[in-house]
């Protein structure tokens, strides 16, 4: 079972290097780009979430936290990245459907 799994993984990796998307990138390059976009999106989402949470203030004499990030711009960037990720996923899936192992 493990030997078959190893063989299948090797075939997938070979196919990912040999086949290209409509834009000319190999599947491996596209997967790496998708991973980078996903990490960037996660970073933006963390920044947005951190700037929108309510600070814990127990009295009026405590320092008030003020968000210094432009959440609207960050949200727009996150939305744009989400769209790019979806489009890239669609291209990867389309190419995968046409590949024989």
C-alpha positions in Angstrom: 0.0 0.0 0.0 2.7 2.5 0.9 4.8 1.6 -2.2 1.7 2.3 -4.4 1.1 5.6 -2.6 4.8 6.6 -3.2 4.4 5.6 -6.9 1.2 7.7 -7.3 2.8 10.7 -5.6 5.8 10.5 -7.9 3.5 10.3 -11.0 1.5 13.3 -9.8 4.6 15.3 -9.2 6.0 14.4 -12.6 2.7 15.3 -14.3 2.6 18.6 -12.4 6.0 19.5 -13.8 5.2 18.3 -17.4 1.8 19.9 -17.9 1.1 23.6 -18.3 -1.9 25.9 -17.6 -3.4 28.0 -20.4 -1.2 30.9 -19.1 2.0 28.9 -19.7 2.9 28.1 -16.0 3.4 24.5 -15.0 1.0 23.1 -12.5 3.7 23.0 -9.9 4.4 26.8 -10.5 0.6 27.5 -10.2 0.3 25.5 -7.0 3.3 27.5 -5.5 1.6 30.8 -6.6 -1.7 29.7 -5.1 0.0 28.9 -1.8 1.7 32.3 -1.8 -1.6 34.0 -2.5 -3.3 32.0 0.2 -0.7 33.0 2.8 -1.0 36.6 1.8 -4.8 36.4 2.1 -4.4 34.8 5.6 -2.0 37.7 6.6 -4.5 40.3 5.5 -7.4 38.5 7.2 -5.4 38.4 10.5 -4.7 42.2 10.2 -8.3 42.9 9.5 -9.6 40.8 12.3 -7.1 42.3 14.8 -8.0 45.8 13.9 -11.8 45.2 14.2 -11.9 43.6 17.6 -13.1 45.5 20.6 -10.3 46.3 23.1 -10.8 45.3 26.7 -11.3 48.5 28.7 -12.5 48.3 32.2 -12.6 52.0 32.9 -12.5 55.3 31.1 -9.1 56.1 32.5 -7.5 53.2 30.5 -5.8 54.0 27.2 -8.2 53.7 24.3 -7.1 51.6 21.3 -7.6 53.2 17.9 -7.2 51.2 14.7 -4.6 52.8 12.5 -5.1 50.4 9.5 -7.4 51.3 6.7 -9.7 48.3 7.1 -11.6 49.1 3.9 -8.5 49.0 1.8 -7.3 45.8 3.4 -10.7 44.2 2.9 -10.6 45.2 -0.8 -7.1 43.6 -1.1 -8.3 40.4 0.6 -11.3 40.3 -1.7 -9.1 40.7 -4.8 -6.8 38.0 -3.5 -9.8 35.7 -3.0 -10.8 36.2 -6.5 -7.3 35.5 -7.8 -7.2 32.3 -5.7 -10.5 31.1 -7.1 -9.5 31.8 -10.7 -6.2 30.0 -10.2 -7.9 27.0 -8.6 -10.2 26.8 -11.6 -7.3 26.9 -14.0 -5.5 24.2 -12.0 -8.6 22.0 -11.9 -9.3 22.5 -15.6 -5.7 21.4 -16.5 -5.9 18.5 -14.1 -9.0 17.1 -15.8 -7.0 16.9 -19.0 -4.0 15.2 -17.6 -3.5 11.4 -17.6 -1.3 9.8 -15.0 
